[in-house]
C-alpha cells in the first residue's frame, strides 16, 4: 500500500491532522493504534475544550473527531506500527501483523503515557477518582480533599494548581525531600492547604463508589515502618510521562526524556519528510486543544513539503 501521508496515532493530534490533510487533497492513512482516540477516551467529562459550554464526554469528543475525518474521506486502519525504515524513500512502515505501508511523508502523533505506581487499585478506580492530569480533572474536585503523588516540579505544579480549587491537598513523597526546583518548592510552601507527607508511599486505595481514601506506609522497609490511611476524594499521579517513541528505534532526534525534537516554528523533525504532533513532542502543555493545534500545523507542513 502506498500513501502520500501516513499518520500514526489517533488522539486529537492524529485526527486533526487527518482532517486537514484530507481536505487538502492529500492521500492519507491514519493508523489508530490499540486505543482509538487516545487517552481522552478514558476521561468522563472534558470541560476545557472550546465549543462545548456544557462539557463533553471524552470518548464522544474523540468519536466526533474521527467521524469528521472519515466523512471528509480519511482512511483509518487499526493496529500498531512496529518500525519505520527511514533510510529509503518513500518511507516503509511495518505493521504488527507484518504488512508494510509506503509513505512519502509521516506524521508521528503517538502521544505519551502517564507513569503509574502499578497498584491494582489504580485500574480499579480509573475515572472514579484516579487521574494523571490535574489540569484536566482538577475542576471536579472543587472544595474536596485530594492527594498528589510525586516530589518533582510536575507534582509541585499540580499541587499548587489543585490548592486553588480544593479544600486540602496532600503531597505523597517517597523521599525525605522534594526534587522540585527551589521556585516550585517555594510556591508549595506558601499554600496553607498543602500538606507534604515525606518518606511516604501509597500502597492502595479504598472506597465504595469511587476513591474515598488511600492506604499509606511511612518509612517503608525500615524499623520505623508504619501504616496509615487518609481520607481523600481524588488521587493524582504526578510522577511523569513517557512519550511513545520506542518504535522509532533512535532514528529521530529525541530530547533527554525521549520526546521528539521539532525545528523551531515547525513540526518538522530531524528526518526530512517526517513530522511530529501532539504530546509525543510536547512535554510541557499536554492538552487536547494544543495537540489538535499541532495536528493542524503538521498537516499544513506536510502539504507545503509535498508541494516542494
C-alpha positions, 0 to 999 in steps of 0.5 A, spaced: 500 500 500 502 506 498 500 513 501 502 520 500 501 521 508 501 516 513 499 518 520 500 514 526 496 515 532 489 517 533 488 522 539 486 529 537 493 530 534 492 524 529 485 526 527 486 533 526 491 532 522 487 527 518 482 532 517 486 537 514 490 533 510 484 530 507 481 536 505 487 538 502 487 533 497 492 529 500 492 521 500 492 519 507 492 513 512 491 514 519 493 508 523 489 508 530 493 504 534 490 499 540 486 505 543 482 509 538 482 516 540 487 516 545 487 517 552 481 522 552 477 516 551 478 514 558 476 521 561 468 522 563 467 529 562 472 534 558 470 541 560 476 545 557 475 544 550 472 550 546 465 549 543 462 545 548 459 550 554 456 544 557 462 539 557 463 533 553 464 526 554 471 524 552 470 518 548 464 522 544 469 528 543 474 523 540 468 519 536 466 526 533 473 527 531 474 521 527 467 521 524 469 528 521 475 525 518 472 519 515 466 523 512 471 528 509 474 521 506 480 519 511 482 512 511 483 509 518 486 502 519 487 499 526 493 496 529 500 498 531 506 500 527 512 496 529 518 500 525 519 505 520 525 504 515 527 511 514 533 510 510 529 509 503 524 513 500 518 513 500 518 511 507 516 503 509 512 502 515 511 495 518 505 493 521 504 488 527 501 483 523 507 484 518 504 488 512 508 494 510 505 501 508 509 506 503 509 513 505 512 519 502 511 523 508 509 521 516 506 524 521 508 521 528 502 523 533 503 517 538 502 521 544 505 519 551 503 515 557 502 517 564 507 513 569 503 509 574 505 506 581 502 499 578 497 498 584 491 494 582 487 499 585 489 504 580 485 500 574 480 499 579 478 506 580 480 509 573 475 515 572 472 514 579 477 518 582 484 516 579 487 521 574 494 523 571 492 530 569 490 535 574 489 540 569 484 536 566 480 533 572 482 538 577 475 542 576 471 536 579 474 536 585 472 543 587 472 544 595 474 536 596 480 533 599 485 530 594 492 527 594 498 528 589 503 523 588 510 525 586 516 530 589 518 533 582 516 540 579 510 536 575 507 534 582 509 541 585 505 544 579 499 540 580 499 541 587 499 548 587 494 548 581 489 543 585 490 548 592 486 553 588 480 549 587 480 544 593 479 544 600 486 540 602 491 537 598 496 532 600 503 531 597 505 523 597 513 523 597 517 517 597 523 521 599 525 525 605 525 531 600 522 534 594 526 534 587 522 540 585 526 546 583 527 551 589 521 556 585 516 550 585 518 548 592 517 555 594 510 556 591 508 549 595 510 552 601 506 558 601 499 554 600 496 553 607 492 547 604 498 543 602 500 538 606 507 534 604 507 527 607 515 525 606 518 518 606 511 516 604 508 511 599 501 509 597 500 502 597 492 502 595 486 505 595 479 504 598 472 506 597 465 504 595 463 508 589 469 511 587 476 513 591 474 515 598 481 514 601 488 511 600 492 506 604 499 509 606 506 506 609 511 511 612 518 509 612 517 503 608 522 497 609 525 500 615 524 499 623 520 505 623 515 502 618 508 504 619 501 504 616 496 509 615 490 511 611 487 518 609 481 520 607 481 523 600 476 524 594 481 524 588 488 521 587 493 524 582 499 521 579 504 526 578 510 522 577 511 523 569 510 521 562 513 517 557 512 519 550 511 513 545 517 513 541 520 506 542 518 504 535 522 509 532 528 505 534 533 512 535 532 514 528 529 521 530 532 526 534 529 525 541 530 530 547 533 527 554 526 524 556 525 521 549 520 526 546 521 528 539 525 534 537 521 539 532 525 545 528 523 551 531 516 554 528 515 547 525 513 540 526 518 538 522 523 533 525 530 531 524 528 526 518 526 530 512 519 528 510 517 526 517 513 530 522 511 530 529 504 532 533 501 532 539 504 530 546 509 525 543 513 532 542 510 536 547 512 535 554 510 541 557 502 543 555 499 536 554 492 538 552 487 536 547 486 543 544 494 544 543 495 537 540 489 538 535 493 545 534 499 541 532 495 536 528 493 542 524 500 545 523 503 538 521 498 537 516 499 544 513 507 542 513 506 536 510 502 539 504 507 545 503 513 539 503 509 535 498 508 541 494 516 542 494 
